[in-house]
Amino acid sequence: MITLDQFKQVEMKVGLVVDAVNQEGSGKLIKLTVDVGEETTRTIFVAVRPFGYTPEYFVNKKFIFVTNLEPKKIMDSYSQGMIMA
């Protein structure tokens, strides 16, 4: 359990997925390129391929992302957030 004050520290933004590709070498990951209104786009990985999602599902759609997580190295890149689902 977390406190309300801890939850208030979570930064969430609406982001537009501008590109999405299956991550080479993974049967689970889709690599999203997301515009959350900052100077540069963010790379965010989602492990949803086993549930039938394809990259095409995400492109040009808006989702809510947690944007203040520490970047996490995933394969050859860093994931710079988390999609809320």
Residue pairs with C-beta under 8 A, 6 or more apart in sequence:
9 68
10 66
10 68
11 66
11 67
11 68
12 64
12 65
12 66
12 67
12 84
13 36
13 37
13 64
13 65
13 67
14 36
14 62
14 63
14 64
14 65
15 34
15 35
15 36
15 37
15 42
15 44
15 62
15 63
15 64
15 65
15 67
15 81
16 34
16 35
16 60
16 61
16 62
17 32
17 33
17 34
17 58
17 59
17 60
17 61
17 62
17 63
18 33
18 34
18 35
18 41
18 59
18 60
19 32
19 33
19 59
20 30
20 31
20 32
20 33
20 55
20 56
20 57
20 58
20 59
21 30
21 31
21 55
22 29
22 30
22 31
22 49
22 54
22 55
23 29
23 30
23 31
23 45
23 74
23 75
25 75
26 49
26 75
27 49
27 50
28 47
28 48
28 49
28 50
29 45
29 46
29 47
29 49
29 74
29 75
30 45
30 46
30 48
30 49
30 53
30 54
30 55
30 58
31 43
31 44
31 45
31 77
32 43
32 44
32 45
32 46
32 58
32 83
33 41
33 42
33 43
34 41
34 42
34 43
34 44
34 65
34 81
35 41
36 42
36 65
36 67
36 81
42 65
42 67
42 80
42 81
43 77
43 78
43 79
43 80
44 65
44 79
44 80
44 81
44 82
44 83
45 74
45 77
45 79
46 53
46 58
46 83
48 85
63 83
63 84
64 83
64 84
65 81
65 82
65 83
65 84
66 81
66 82
66 84
67 80
67 81
69 80
69 81
69 82
71 78
71 79
71 80
72 78
72 79
